[in-house]
């Protein structure tokens, strides 16, 4: 497998760390509530938790070189880009810039070679 480009390492760790921080921070308010309140709050904000889990999963598996994780990250950013249309123009601009930067780095030839590289950790398919 080709060596992991530094840009993929940085992007993967950013999404892994900030997704984890965001996920844990979003769970902290639930510590002081009753189980019924926790369920109601979770039902109301499930998409937020799911989005943070997706950021964690895509960041982690990008570090291991899974191509689907790269596409999951792009889909995650597109989701945030669509949501930012509903907010301020500054948020839309920031998400558009982040989207452009991430697209540039995850689809560069070095990154594509890394995600396309053969895996030695998966067992061969018996024939």
DOKOLLUM-791010 format. One record per residue (C-alpha): residue in one letter; x, y, z. Coordinates in steps of 0.25 Angstrom, whole numbers, padded with zeros to 4 digits, always signed. Example, Ala and Ser with C-alpha at 12.3 -4.5 7.8 and 13.67 -1.06 7.14 Angstrom:
REM DOKOLLUM-791010
A+0049-0018+0031S+0055-0004+0029
This chain:
REM DOKOLLUM-791010
X+0000+0000+0000X+0005+0014-0003X+0009+0022+0009X-0002+0031+0014X-0001+0046+0009X+0001+0056+0020X-0012+0063+0016X-0020+0051+0018X-0014+0049+0032X-0017+0063+0036X-0031+0063+0030X-0034+0049+0036X-0029+0053+0050X-0037+0067+0049X-0050+0060+0047X-0047+0049+0057X-0043+0058+0068X-0054+0069+0066X-0065+0059+0063X-0061+0052+0076X-0061+0065+0084X-0074+0069+0078X-0081+0056+0080X-0076+0055+0095X-0080+0070+0097X-0094+0068+0092X-0096+0056+0101X-0091+0064+0114X-0105+0071+0116X-0112+0057+0117X-0104+0054+0130X-0113+0063+0138X-0127+0058+0132X-0136+0047+0135X-0137+0035+0125X-0150+0040+0119X-0144+0054+0117X-0131+0047+0111X-0140+0039+0101X-0148+0052+0097X-0135+0060+0095X-0129+0049+0087X-0141+0047+0078X-0141+0062+0076X-0126+0063+0072X-0123+0050+0066X-0118+0055+0053X-0107+0064+0061X-0102+0051+0068X-0102+0043+0055X-0094+0054+0047X-0083+0054+0058X-0082+0039+0058X-0081+0040+0043X-0070+0050+0044X-0063+0041+0054X-0065+0028+0045X-0060+0035+0032X-0048+0041+0039X-0044+0028+0045X-0045+0019+0033X-0039+0030+0024X-0026+0028+0032X-0027+0013+0029X-0028+0016+0014X-0043+0012+0012X-0048+0019-0001X-0063+0018+0004X-0058+0027+0016X-0053+0038+0007X-0067+0038+0000X-0074+0038+0013X-0066+0050+0017X-0070+0057+0004X-0084+0054+0007X-0083+0059+0021X-0078+0072+0016X-0088+0073+0005X-0099+0071+0016X-0093+0083+0024X-0092+0091+0012X-0107+0089+0010X-0110+0092+0024X-0102+0105+0024X-0111+0111+0013X-0121+0112+0024X-0112+0120+0033X-0103+0132+0030X-0096+0135+0018X-0083+0135+0026X-0086+0120+0030X-0089+0117+0015X-0076+0123+0011X-0068+0116+0022X-0074+0102+0018X-0072+0105+0004X-0057+0108+0006X-0055+0095+0015X-0062+0087+0004X-0053+0092-0006X-0040+0090+0002X-0044+0076+0006X-0048+0072-0008X-0035+0077-0013X-0027+0069-0003X-0035+0056-0003X-0035+0055-0018X-0021+0058-0022X-0013+0048-0029X-0005+0044-0017X-0018+0042-0009X-0025+0034-0020X-0013+0025-0021X-0013+0023-0005X-0028+0020-0006X-0027+0011-0018X-0015+0003-0012X-0015-0012-0009X-0018-0016+0005X-0010-0027+0012X-0019-0027+0024X-0031-0034+0018X-0030-0049+0015X-0030-0054+0001X-0043-0058-0005X-0043-0074-0006X-0046-0079-0020
